[in-house]
Amino acid sequence: MKICGLREPGHVATAVEAGADAIGFVMTRSPRRVTPERAAELAALVPEHVLTVGVFRGEDPETVRAAALASGVRAVQLHGTHPHGDFTALKDLGVTLIRAVDAQADLRCGAYDEDLLLVDAPHAGSGQPWDWAAVRGKATGRWLLAGGLAPGNVREAIEAAGPWGVDVSSGLESEPGVKDPRLIEEFLRSVRG
């Protein structure tokens, strides 16, 4: 379970204490954006057993590399239409690589040399639920379901899609970019239940 778009130490602590497996820091255009320096401060609060993820969309490999190194994240997520070469260029970083795409993309985990696949809504970041069942049996390997997830629908989404894990961001916010600790806890309880 990945809780993404965290910007505040208290929210990171809540997610870790509630049992998140991964914490995402958005370092691309977004209301959830943090600088690599802020991501480093937040990542320092995360224990080793919880994966820290830098999220990027459209940045070139050199920009991603610099931000990943400055922030100290242990994973890099490339969201959208990054070519295979972007993943190859980052392989030597020694971090977990995550390819985030919509359901129209190649849904074979590892097809771009990534370690994890994330399948998101057609309009990533919209917070709108979508046809999660459309990817059931199509995505292979270790893959995460994202897009429109919230505490009240995550069980339904898991049953519909059958993912290895889930990723949530806007479904845990009281307003764009502002997480609600109560929703973080409720979401993680729902997934574990």
C-alpha positions as CSV (number, residue, x, y, z in Angstrom):
1,M,0.0,0.0,0.0
2,K,1.5,3.3,-1.1
3,I,0.3,6.6,0.3
4,C,1.4,9.3,-2.2
5,G,1.7,13.0,-2.3
6,L,2.7,13.5,1.3
7,R,4.2,16.9,2.2
8,E,4.0,17.2,6.0
9,P,6.0,15.3,8.7
10,G,2.8,14.5,10.7
11,H,1.2,12.9,7.7
12,V,4.3,10.8,7.0
13,A,4.3,9.6,10.6
14,T,0.6,8.8,10.4
15,A,1.0,6.7,7.2
16,V,4.0,4.9,8.7
17,E,2.3,4.2,12.0
18,A,-0.9,3.0,10.2
19,G,1.1,0.4,8.2
20,A,1.9,1.9,4.8
21,D,4.4,-0.1,2.7
22,A,5.5,2.9,0.7
23,I,5.4,6.7,0.9
24,G,5.4,8.9,-2.2
25,F,6.8,12.3,-2.7
26,V,5.7,14.2,-5.8
27,M,8.5,16.1,-7.4
28,T,6.7,17.1,-10.6
29,R,4.0,19.6,-11.5
30,S,1.2,19.1,-8.9
31,P,-0.6,20.7,-6.0
32,R,1.3,18.0,-4.0
33,R,4.7,19.0,-5.3
34,V,7.7,19.1,-2.9
35,T,11.3,20.0,-3.7
36,P,14.0,17.3,-3.6
37,E,15.3,19.0,-0.4
38,R,11.9,18.8,1.3
39,A,11.5,15.2,0.1
40,A,14.9,14.4,1.7
41,E,13.7,15.9,5.0
42,L,10.5,13.8,4.9
43,A,12.2,10.6,3.7
44,A,14.6,10.8,6.7
45,L,11.5,10.2,8.9
46,V,10.6,7.0,7.1
47,P,12.0,3.7,8.5
48,E,14.0,1.4,6.2
49,H,11.2,-1.2,5.8
50,V,8.9,1.4,4.2
51,L,9.8,2.3,0.6
52,T,10.3,6.0,-0.2
53,V,9.2,6.9,-3.7
54,G,10.0,10.0,-5.8
55,V,7.2,10.6,-8.3
56,F,8.0,12.2,-11.7
57,R,6.0,12.9,-14.9
58,G,7.7,14.0,-18.1
59,E,11.1,15.0,-16.7
60,D,14.2,13.7,-18.5
61,P,16.3,11.0,-16.9
62,E,19.0,13.5,-15.8
63,T,16.5,15.7,-14.0
64,V,15.0,12.6,-12.3
65,R,18.5,11.3,-11.4
66,A,19.5,14.6,-9.8
67,A,16.2,14.8,-7.8
68,A,16.4,11.2,-6.7
69,L,20.0,11.6,-5.5
70,A,19.3,14.8,-3.7
71,S,16.2,13.5,-2.0
72,G,17.6,10.0,-1.1
73,V,14.4,8.2,-2.1
74,R,14.7,4.4,-2.6
75,A,12.4,4.3,-5.6
76,V,11.6,6.3,-8.6
77,Q,8.2,6.4,-10.3
78,L,7.9,7.6,-13.9
79,H,4.4,8.5,-14.6
80,G,2.9,8.7,-18.2
81,T,4.5,8.0,-21.5
82,H,8.2,7.7,-20.6
83,P,10.0,5.6,-23.2
84,H,11.8,2.4,-22.3
85,G,15.1,4.3,-22.6
86,D,14.2,6.5,-19.6
87,F,14.0,3.4,-17.4
88,T,17.3,2.0,-18.8
89,A,19.0,5.3,-18.2
90,L,18.0,5.1,-14.5
91,K,18.8,1.4,-13.8
92,D,22.2,2.2,-12.4
93,L,20.8,4.3,-9.6
94,G,20.1,1.1,-7.8
95,V,16.6,2.1,-6.7
96,T,13.3,0.4,-7.3
97,L,11.8,1.6,-10.6
98,I,8.1,2.0,-11.0
99,R,6.3,2.5,-14.3
100,A,3.0,4.3,-13.9
101,V,0.6,4.1,-16.9
102,D,-3.1,4.0,-17.8
103,A,-4.9,0.8,-18.8
104,Q,-4.2,1.3,-22.5
105,A,-0.4,0.8,-22.1
106,D,1.6,-2.4,-22.0
107,L,0.6,-3.9,-18.7
108,R,3.4,-6.4,-18.3
109,C,5.4,-5.5,-15.2
110,G,9.0,-5.5,-16.3
111,A,8.3,-4.7,-20.0
112,Y,10.3,-1.5,-19.6
113,D,12.8,-2.9,-17.1
114,E,10.8,-1.6,-14.2
115,D,10.4,-3.4,-10.9
116,L,6.8,-2.5,-10.2
117,L,3.9,-1.4,-12.5
118,L,1.3,1.1,-11.4
119,V,-2.0,1.2,-13.4
120,D,-3.8,4.5,-13.0
121,A,-7.0,6.2,-14.2
122,P,-7.2,7.5,-17.7
123,H,-6.9,11.0,-16.2
124,A,-4.3,10.6,-13.5
125,G,-4.7,12.8,-10.5
126,S,-8.4,13.5,-11.1
127,G,-9.5,11.5,-8.1
128,Q,-12.3,10.0,-10.2
129,P,-13.1,6.3,-9.9
130,W,-12.8,4.4,-13.2
131,D,-13.5,0.9,-14.5
132,W,-11.1,-1.0,-12.3
133,A,-12.3,-4.3,-13.5
134,A,-11.0,-3.5,-17.0
135,V,-7.5,-4.4,-16.0
136,R,-8.3,-7.6,-14.2
137,G,-6.2,-10.4,-15.7
138,K,-4.4,-7.9,-18.0
139,A,-1.8,-6.5,-15.7
140,T,1.0,-9.0,-14.8
141,G,3.6,-9.3,-12.1
142,R,3.8,-6.9,-9.2
143,W,1.4,-4.1,-10.0
144,L,-0.4,-1.4,-8.1
145,L,-3.9,-0.1,-8.7
146,A,-4.4,3.7,-8.5
147,G,-7.0,6.2,-9.6
148,G,-10.1,7.3,-7.7
149,L,-9.4,5.2,-4.6
150,A,-10.6,6.3,-1.2
151,P,-11.4,4.6,2.1
152,G,-15.0,3.9,1.1
153,N,-14.2,2.2,-2.3
154,V,-10.8,0.6,-2.0
155,R,-12.2,-2.9,-1.1
156,E,-14.5,-2.8,-4.1
157,A,-11.6,-1.7,-6.3
158,I,-9.3,-4.5,-5.0
159,E,-12.1,-7.1,-5.6
160,A,-12.7,-5.7,-9.1
161,A,-9.1,-5.5,-10.3
162,G,-7.2,-8.0,-8.3
163,P,-4.0,-6.0,-7.9
164,W,-0.8,-6.9,-6.0
165,G,-1.2,-3.5,-4.1
166,V,-2.8,-0.1,-4.2
167,D,-1.7,3.5,-4.4
168,V,-3.7,6.5,-3.2
169,S,-3.3,10.3,-3.1
170,S,-6.2,12.6,-3.7
171,G,-8.7,10.2,-2.0
172,L,-7.1,11.1,1.3
173,E,-7.3,14.9,1.0
174,S,-9.5,17.5,2.7
175,E,-8.5,19.9,-0.1
176,P,-6.1,19.6,-3.1
177,G,-2.6,18.8,-1.7
178,V,-3.7,18.6,1.9
179,K,-3.9,15.1,3.5
180,D,-6.3,14.2,6.2
181,P,-4.6,11.9,8.8
182,R,-8.0,10.3,9.7
183,L,-8.5,9.4,6.0
184,I,-5.0,7.9,5.8
185,E,-5.7,5.7,8.8
186,E,-9.2,4.7,7.5
187,F,-7.8,3.8,4.1
188,L,-5.1,1.6,5.4
189,R,-7.6,-0.1,7.8
190,S,-9.9,-0.7,4.9
191,V,-7.1,-2.3,2.8
192,R,-5.9,-4.5,5.6
193,G,-9.5,-5.5,6.5
